[in-house]
Structure formats: C-alpha cells, structure tokens
C-alpha cells in the first residue's frame, strides 16, 4: 500500500482567507500504526526464517541474528523519529531529511530513485512473492498465470488507493490483522503439535 497518510485537498487559511493547497489529516493513530506495522512486518516473514535457519544451522544463532537485526532496526526507527520531530511541519519524509542535510540535488535524486527503483522494485517483489509463494496453495497457476496475478494484484492496490486514503487504510488494517493472526496461529500450532527436541539447543 502506498504510504499516503493524508489526502490532498484545499484547506482554508487560518485567517479565513482563500483556501490553500494542503493535506487533510484523515487517518487516526490506529490506521497510521497499522501502516507502519504492516510495512515492517512484510510477507517475507513467512519465507525468510526458513532461509536463515538453513544458513546458520543453529537455533541460538538464528535467534541472535533476529535480535541483532531488530536492535539495528530500532536504532534506525529512533533516528527517523527524531528527524520527523525536527521537521514536523514538512511533508516528504526521508526526501526532506536528505535535502536539508546534503542539499536539494541529493533529495531530488533520492525522490526519483524512490519512484523508479526502490518502491517500484519492492512492490514488484512483494506482488510476485504473493503470486508464487502463497497463491498456488489456493489457486494452481502456471508461471505466466503467476506473473499475471502479480500484475493484477498491483493494479488492484492502485485502484483501492486511488479511490481514497480511508479505503486504502482499511485494506492495510485488514492485512495487518491477517498477518498477526497468521503469525499467532503458527506460534500456537508449533507449541501444541510440533515434535521438537530440546537437545537441538
């Protein structure tokens, strides 16, 4: 989902003058939190742990990798939170921070890289992962069908976000709840039915 937290509109000036271009704050704390959580907890959480476990071959090392990665992510999140508080009156996120620190050229190049490579590549990767890793469990598809499904999935998200920010937020909230439900289900099933051996530790 696009990270559009506010919908472009015309906002009346504080003095009662003519309307000025601006953003309408139409999302609550819950929806904004779901956007952040849903973005951080991607669909890769259901795929990557198996790859990490196969690479390190030791449960304690695997947990250590996730803990170190989580700490590093926390430092990054705290840094962005500090920058967001320092530039709370501006909209643009990392673009604004890079522009203020390194100049407008770096901010400009980052904006285009975000559009053409970073976000577009992420969207394509996640859509293809959905159509090749998860969708075949429910609908058998050929390789061409899987790619077509990925394209349709992207178009569907574009259409929902085009309709409105609230509609996009509702979908994001629903997907975040599904992720938590799936993770909780996996945890419960593993503890109740898995036949592990403490000797592997």
SULNOR-V566429 format. One record per residue. N is the residue number from 1. RES is the residue in one letter. PHI is phi as a letter, one per 20 degrees, with the letter a starting at -180 (none if undefined). OMEGA is omega in whole degrees, 0 to 359 (none if undefined). D_LAST is the distance of its C-alpha to the last C-alpha in Angstrom with 1 decimal. Layout:
# SULNOR-V566429
N&RES&PHI&OMEGA&D_LAST + N&RES&PHI&OMEGA&D_LAST
This chain:
# SULNOR-V566429
1&X&none&177&39.3 + 2&X&f&183&41.5 + 3&X&e&178&40.9 + 4&X&e&183&44.4 + 5&X&e&184&44.4 + 6&X&c&183&48.1 + 7&X&d&181&51.0 + 8&X&f&180&53.8 + 9&X&a&174&57.1 + 10&X&d&184&60.1 + 11&X&d&180&59.9 + 12&X&f&178&63.0 + 13&X&f&181&63.6 + 14&X&g&183&63.4 + 15&X&e&182&67.1 + 16&X&n&181&68.0 + 17&X&f&181&68.9 + 18&X&f&181&68.2 + 19&X&f&180&64.7 + 20&X&d&176&62.3 + 21&X&f&180&59.5 + 22&X&a&181&56.2 + 23&X&c&177&53.0 + 24&X&e&179&52.9 + 25&X&e&187&49.9 + 26&X&d&179&49.1 + 27&X&d&178&45.4 + 28&X&e&181&43.9 + 29&X&f&181&40.8 + 30&X&f&181&38.8 + 31&X&f&179&39.7 + 32&X&f&177&39.1 + 33&X&f&179&35.7 + 34&X&f&178&34.9 + 35&X&f&181&36.1 + 36&X&f&181&33.8 + 37&X&f&180&30.7 + 38&X&f&177&31.6 + 39&X&f&182&32.1 + 40&X&f&179&28.8 + 41&X&e&182&26.7 + 42&X&e&180&28.0 + 43&X&f&179&27.5 + 44&X&f&180&25.2 + 45&X&f&180&22.4 + 46&X&e&183&22.3 + 47&X&d&189&22.2 + 48&X&f&182&20.5 + 49&X&g&179&16.9 + 50&X&f&179&16.8 + 51&X&f&178&18.4 + 52&X&f&180&16.1 + 53&X&f&179&13.0 + 54&X&f&182&15.0 + 55&X&f&184&16.0 + 56&X&e&175&13.0 + 57&X&m&177&10.7 + 58&X&b&183&7.4 + 59&X&g&182&6.3 + 60&X&f&178&6.9 + 61&X&f&179&9.9 + 62&X&f&178&11.1 + 63&X&f&179&11.2 + 64&X&f&178&13.0 + 65&X&f&181&15.4 + 66&X&f&180&16.4 + 67&X&f&179&16.9 + 68&X&f&178&19.0 + 69&X&f&178&20.8 + 70&X&f&178&21.6 + 71&X&f&178&23.0 + 72&X&f&178&25.1 + 73&X&f&179&26.4 + 74&X&f&177&27.3 + 75&X&f&178&29.3 + 76&X&f&180&31.1 + 77&X&f&179&31.8 + 78&X&f&178&33.2 + 79&X&f&179&35.4 + 80&X&f&177&36.8 + 81&X&f&178&37.4 + 82&X&f&178&39.4 + 83&X&f&179&41.4 + 84&X&f&177&42.1 + 85&X&f&181&43.5 + 86&X&f&181&45.6 + 87&X&d&186&47.1 + 88&X&f&182&47.1 + 89&X&e&183&50.6 + 90&X&d&179&49.8 + 91&X&d&180&48.3 + 92&X&q&176&46.3 + 93&X&l&185&42.9 + 94&X&g&177&41.6 + 95&X&g&180&45.0 + 96&X&f&182&46.7 + 97&X&f&179&44.4 + 98&X&f&180&44.7 + 99&X&f&182&48.5 + 100&X&f&183&48.9 + 101&X&e&188&46.9 + 102&X&d&178&47.8 + 103&X&o&185&51.0 + 104&X&f&181&52.1 + 105&X&f&180&51.6 + 106&X&f&177&47.8 + 107&X&f&179&47.7 + 108&X&f&180&49.9 + 109&X&f&178&47.8 + 110&X&f&179&44.5 + 111&X&g&179&46.3 + 112&X&f&177&47.2 + 113&X&f&178&43.9 + 114&X&f&182&42.3 + 115&X&f&190&44.8 + 116&X&e&187&44.8 + 117&X&c&192&41.3 + 118&X&f&183&38.6 + 119&X&f&181&39.1 + 120&X&f&178&40.8 + 121&X&f&178&38.0 + 122&X&f&180&35.3 + 123&X&f&180&37.4 + 124&X&f&181&37.9 + 125&X&f&181&34.2 + 126&X&f&179&33.1 + 127&X&f&179&36.0 + 128&X&f&177&35.2 + 129&X&f&179&31.5 + 130&X&f&185&32.8 + 131&X&f&182&35.3 + 132&X&d&184&33.1 + 133&X&e&187&29.7 + 134&X&d&185&30.6 + 135&X&g&179&34.2 + 136&X&g&177&34.1 + 137&X&f&183&32.2 + 138&X&d&182&35.4 + 139&X&c&177&38.2 + 140&X&f&182&38.3 + 141&X&c&172&39.7 + 142&X&f&177&40.7 + 143&X&g&178&39.7 + 144&X&f&178&43.0 + 145&X&f&178&42.5 + 146&X&f&178&39.1 + 147&X&f&178&40.7 + 148&X&f&178&43.6 + 149&X&f&178&41.3 + 150&X&f&178&39.7 + 151&X&f&180&43.2 + 152&X&f&178&44.3 + 153&X&f&178&41.2 + 154&X&f&180&42.2 + 155&X&f&178&45.8 + 156&X&f&179&44.9 + 157&X&f&177&43.0 + 158&X&f&182&46.0 + 159&X&f&181&48.4 + 160&X&f&179&46.5 + 161&X&f&177&46.3 + 162&X&f&180&50.0 + 163&X&f&179&51.1 + 164&X&r&180&49.9 + 165&X&f&181&47.2 + 166&X&f&178&46.8 + 167&X&f&177&46.2 + 168&X&f&178&43.6 + 169&X&f&178&41.9 + 170&X&f&178&42.0 + 171&X&f&179&40.2 + 172&X&f&179&37.6 + 173&X&f&180&37.0 + 174&X&f&180&36.7 + 175&X&f&178&34.2 + 176&X&f&177&32.1 + 177&X&f&179&32.1 + 178&X&f&179&31.1 + 179&X&f&179&28.1 + 180&X&f&180&26.9 + 181&X&f&180&27.7 + 182&X&f&179&25.8 + 183&X&f&179&22.6 + 184&X&f&178&23.0 + 185&X&f&178&23.5 + 186&X&f&181&20.4 + 187&X&f&181&18.3 + 188&X&f&181&20.3 + 189&X&f&181&20.1 + 190&X&f&183&16.4 + 191&X&f&182&15.9 + 192&X&e&191&18.9 + 193&X&c&182&18.8 + 194&X&f&180&15.5 + 195&X&d&181&14.0 + 196&X&e&181&10.3 + 197&X&c&180&8.1 + 198&X&f&178&5.7 + 199&X&f&179&5.3 + 200&X&f&179&3.8 + 201&X&f&none&0.0
